[in-house]
Amino acid sequence: MTLAAPEARAPSRAFTIQYEINDACNLRCSHCYHGTKVIKEGAIGLERLLEDIEGLKAVIGHDYQIVVRMSGGEVLLKKNLMDLLTRLLIEGHMTVLLTNGTLVNADTPFELMLRGVRLTQISLDGPTAELHEAIRGKGQFAKALAGIRHLHEAGMPVSTAYTLMAGHNDSPEDFDALFTLARAEGLAKVNFTRMFPQGDGLTIPQYAYADGLHYKAVLESLLAACARFPDVQVVIKDPLVRNLEAPIPSNVKLDVCCYIKKDYISVAANGEVFACRKLGKPVGNLLEQTLADIWQSGALLQQMADRRQYMEGKCRTCPINTECQGGCLAASHGLYQRLFVPDPACWREEPQV
């Protein structure tokens, strides 16, 4: 009797690697976390990345599905992008594309779907041309919408990333206009994060949230707007959002947005490795180490993962520090250039001792 070979078990979890193939871009967004853009070719080629992925899987376990979030710069400026996506498909890795959308044409979605790209995410910094273009430049709103429509018409899922900026695009009217747009354009999801002063964003610190009560009011206003648009799927990516007492609408997913040493790592175009791409302090460099080495032995990465024991100020004795773990390290580091200090947008008062 011939025994059948056991079926291979499908990966049960996802591990995301944000991989910057360049930092060249056709836009000059005023809040960009990259800063000066000089690298047209990433320092770490795909073959090297694939080797590092195999080494990393040996450490984290083979029950992870690797998801490569292909980013830049602007990924669609990369001449051999389709070749890279083909290779990732052959290797069995899932891909998501992050783009500003302005270079997407009618052929782009078919080229992407042919190579197994599961989702394209396009950034919006406002629901109107006036707000979006104040950050990204004249004429860019219409181009981004055209890119969204090309993808949607081809049947490819497209979501948007919306960066909350204090006093710029965070009013109740802005949220209503955004969700009206999302509904009209058939967006699969609207993802919210807040702006952190990093890279070019250091020149516009007024858009960062440094007033906790103001930020709390913005989040409550956002949740109220979500309730008015129950058919629009929303993800709010922020560790502070769970501190709210407001009811959470059924169309909203709360994401504490901290994947540090859990199921995420980022490789920048210059080879630096980040625990979070919006946290501008590298934890290693692939020109000197492997991903597996950084994951296993990176001292700063481990310190970030164990940050509760390094908390300062009110976070050290806060009764809910097990939930938000001091808020967002990217926010603290962006505004103060220090780690482990209280999130500047936290509205909780100093606990009474």
C-alpha positions in Angstrom: 0.0 0.0 0.0 1.3 3.4 -0.9 1.0 6.1 1.7 0.1 9.5 0.6 2.6 12.3 1.5 1.3 14.5 4.2 -0.2 17.8 3.0 1.9 20.9 3.6 0.3 23.0 6.3 -0.6 26.5 5.0 1.0 29.4 7.0 -1.3 30.5 9.7 0.2 34.0 10.4 1.5 36.9 8.4 4.9 38.6 8.8 5.2 41.9 7.0 8.4 43.3 5.6 8.2 46.8 4.3 10.8 47.0 1.6 11.8 50.3 0.0 13.1 49.7 -3.5 14.1 53.4 -3.9 13.6 56.7 -2.3 13.3 58.6 -5.6 9.9 60.2 -5.9 8.0 62.4 -8.3 6.5 64.4 -5.5 7.9 66.5 -2.6 5.4 66.0 0.1 6.0 68.5 3.0 5.4 65.8 5.7 7.5 63.0 4.1 9.4 61.0 6.7 12.2 60.3 4.2 13.8 63.7 4.1 16.4 64.2 1.3 15.7 61.8 -1.6 18.9 60.8 -3.3 18.7 57.0 -3.6 17.4 55.8 -7.0 18.5 52.2 -6.5 18.0 50.5 -3.1 21.2 49.4 -1.4 19.6 46.0 -0.7 18.7 44.2 -3.9 15.8 41.6 -4.1 18.1 38.6 -4.2 19.8 39.7 -0.9 16.4 40.4 0.6 15.1 36.9 -0.3 18.2 35.4 1.3 17.5 37.4 4.5 13.8 36.3 4.4 14.9 32.7 4.5 17.2 33.3 7.4 14.5 35.2 9.3 12.0 32.4 8.7 14.4 30.0 10.3 14.3 32.2 13.4 10.6 33.2 13.6 9.2 29.9 12.3 8.0 28.7 8.9 4.3 29.0 9.8 4.5 32.7 8.7 3.3 33.9 5.3 5.7 36.6 4.3 3.9 39.8 3.1 6.2 42.3 1.3 4.9 45.8 1.4 6.7 47.3 -1.6 7.3 51.0 -1.1 9.6 53.9 -1.9 10.0 56.7 -2.7 7.6 56.1 -5.4 7.6 52.4 -6.4 6.2 53.1 -9.9 9.4 55.0 -10.8 11.3 51.7 -10.5 11.9 50.5 -14.1 12.1 46.8 -13.2 9.3 46.8 -10.6 7.3 44.2 -12.5 10.3 41.9 -12.6 10.7 42.2 -8.8 7.0 41.5 -8.3 7.2 38.4 -10.6 10.1 37.1 -8.5 8.3 37.6 -5.3 5.2 35.8 -6.7 7.4 32.8 -7.8 8.9 32.7 -4.3 5.4 32.4 -2.8 5.4 35.8 -1.0 2.3 38.0 -0.9 2.8 41.6 -2.0 1.1 44.9 -1.3 2.0 48.1 -3.1 2.3 51.5 -1.5 2.1 54.4 -4.0 1.0 58.0 -4.3 -1.2 56.9 -7.2 -0.2 59.6 -9.6 1.6 57.3 -12.0 -1.0 54.6 -12.1 -2.5 54.2 -15.7 -5.1 52.0 -17.2 -2.6 49.1 -17.7 -1.1 49.2 -14.2 -3.8 47.2 -12.3 -3.7 44.3 -14.8 0.1 44.2 -14.6 -0.1 44.2 -10.8 -2.8 41.6 -10.5 -1.0 39.3 -13.0 1.9 39.3 -10.5 -0.2 38.5 -7.5 -0.4 42.0 -5.9 -3.2 41.7 -3.3 -3.8 45.3 -2.6 -2.7 48.8 -3.6 -2.6 51.6 -1.1 -2.8 55.2 -2.2 -2.1 58.1 0.1 -4.5 61.0 0.5 -3.8 64.0 2.7 -7.3 65.5 2.4 -10.6 64.9 0.8 -10.3 68.0 -1.4 -7.8 69.3 -3.9 -7.1 72.3 -1.6 -6.1 70.2 1.4 -4.3 67.4 -0.5 -2.3 69.7 -2.7 -1.2 71.9 0.2 0.9 68.9 1.1 1.6 67.2 -2.2 1.6 69.9 -4.8 -0.7 71.4 -7.4 -2.6 69.0 -9.6 -1.8 65.9 -7.6 -5.3 65.4 -6.2 -6.8 64.7 -9.6 -3.9 62.4 -10.5 -4.3 60.4 -7.3 -8.1 60.0 -7.9 -7.4 58.9 -11.5 -5.1 56.2 -10.1 -7.7 55.1 -7.7 -10.3 54.9 -10.4 -8.0 52.9 -12.8 -7.5 50.3 -10.0 -11.1 50.2 -9.0 -12.4 49.8 -12.5 -10.1 46.9 -13.1 -11.4 45.1 -10.0 -8.3 45.5 -7.9 -8.8 46.3 -4.2 -7.5 49.8 -3.3 -7.3 51.4 0.1 -6.2 54.8 1.1 -3.8 56.0 3.8 -4.9 59.2 5.5 -2.4 61.1 7.6 -4.1 63.1 10.3 -2.5 66.6 10.6 -3.4 68.9 13.4 -5.6 71.7 12.2 -5.2 70.8 8.5 -7.4 67.9 7.7 -9.0 66.7 11.0 -12.3 68.6 11.3 -15.7 66.9 11.3 -16.3 68.4 7.9 -13.1 66.9 6.6 -14.0 63.5 7.8 -17.5 63.6 6.3 -16.0 64.7 3.0 -13.4 62.0 3.1 -16.0 59.2 3.8 -18.3 60.6 1.1 -15.3 60.3 -1.3 -14.4 56.8 -0.1 -18.0 55.7 -0.7 -18.1 57.2 -4.2 -14.8 55.8 -5.2 -15.4 52.3 -3.8 -12.4 52.3 -1.5 -11.9 49.0 0.3 -10.6 50.6 3.4 -9.6 54.0 4.9 -6.5 53.8 7.2 -5.8 56.6 9.6 -2.5 57.4 11.2 -1.2 60.7 12.5 1.7 62.8 11.3 5.0 62.5 13.1 7.9 65.0 12.8 10.5 63.1 10.9 12.5 63.8 7.7 10.8 66.6 5.9 8.1 66.6 8.6 10.5 68.2 11.0 9.9 71.5 9.1 6.2 71.5 10.0 6.0 70.5 13.7 2.7 72.5 13.9 0.9 69.6 12.2 2.0 67.1 14.9 -0.3 66.5 17.8 1.2 67.9 21.0 -2.1 68.7 22.8 -3.6 65.6 24.2 -7.1 67.0 24.7 -7.2 68.3 21.2 -6.1 64.9 19.8 -8.7 63.1 22.0 -11.4 65.4 20.5 -10.2 64.7 17.0 -10.4 60.9 17.6 -13.9 61.2 19.1 -14.9 63.3 16.1 -13.5 60.7 13.7 -15.5 57.9 15.5 -18.7 59.9 15.2 -18.1 60.4 11.5 -17.5 56.7 11.1 -20.9 56.0 12.7 -22.5 58.3 10.0 -20.9 56.2 7.2 -21.4 52.6 8.4 -20.7 51.2 4.9 -17.1 52.6 4.8 -14.5 50.3 6.4 -12.1 52.1 8.6 -8.9 51.2 10.4 -7.5 53.7 13.1 -3.9 52.9 13.7 -2.9 54.4 17.0 -2.1 53.0 20.4 -4.0 55.8 22.1 -7.3 55.0 20.5 -8.1 52.3 22.9 -8.0 54.8 25.8 -11.1 56.4 24.5 -14.4 55.8 26.3 -16.5 56.6 23.2 -18.4 53.7 21.5 -16.7 52.1 18.6 -18.8 51.7 15.5 -19.0 48.3 13.9 -17.2 49.4 10.7 -14.1 50.5 12.7 -11.1 48.3 13.5 -8.8 49.6 16.2 -5.2 48.8 15.6 -2.7 49.7 18.3 -0.3 50.1 15.4 2.7 48.8 17.2 4.3 45.8 15.6 7.7 46.3 17.2 9.4 42.9 17.3 6.1 41.1 16.7 5.3 40.6 13.0 6.9 43.5 11.2 10.2 44.9 10.1 11.2 47.6 7.6 14.2 47.8 5.2 14.9 51.3 4.0 16.5 52.2 0.6 19.8 52.8 2.2 19.9 49.4 3.9 18.9 50.7 7.4 16.4 48.5 9.3 13.6 50.1 11.3 11.3 48.5 13.9 8.7 51.0 12.6 9.2 53.0 9.4 7.8 56.2 11.0 10.1 55.8 13.9 13.3 57.5 12.7 15.8 55.6 14.7 17.3 52.5 12.9 17.8 49.3 14.8 20.4 47.9 12.4 21.7 48.0 8.8 21.7 45.2 6.3 25.0 46.4 4.9 26.5 45.1 8.2 24.1 42.5 9.5 21.4 40.1 8.4 17.7 40.4 9.3 17.9 37.3 11.4 20.8 38.8 13.4 19.0 42.1 14.0 15.8 40.2 15.0 17.6 37.9 17.4 20.3 40.1 18.8 19.5 43.7 18.1 19.9 45.5 21.5 17.8 48.5 20.6 15.1 46.5 18.9 14.8 44.4 22.1 14.8 47.5 24.3 11.9 48.9 22.2 10.0 45.6 22.6 10.6 45.8 26.4 9.8 49.5 26.6 7.5 49.2 29.6 10.5 48.8 31.9 12.1 51.9 30.3 9.1 54.2 30.5 9.6 57.7 31.9 7.3 60.3 33.4 3.6 59.6 33.8 3.8 56.5 31.8 5.8 54.7 34.4 3.0 54.6 36.9 0.0 54.9 34.6 -2.6 52.2 35.5 -3.2 51.4 31.8 0.5 51.3 30.6 0.0 47.6 29.8 -2.4 48.6 27.1 -0.9 51.5 25.3 2.7 50.9 26.5 3.5 54.6 26.6 1.7 55.5 23.4 3.6 55.8 20.1 7.4 55.7 20.1 7.4 57.4 16.7 5.4 60.3 18.1 7.7 60.7 21.1 10.9 60.4 19.2 9.6 62.6 16.4 8.8 65.5 18.7 11.5 65.1 21.4 14.2 63.0 19.6 14.0 60.7 22.6 12.5 57.3 23.2 10.3 56.1 26.1 9.0 59.5 27.1 5.2 59.9 27.2 3.4 60.2 23.9 2.9 64.0 23.3 -0.7 63.3 22.3 -1.7 61.4 25.4 -4.5 63.2 27.3 -4.3 61.2 30.5 -3.1 63.2 33.5 -0.2 62.4 35.7 -1.3 59.6 38.1 -1.6 60.6 41.8 1.0 58.7 43.8 
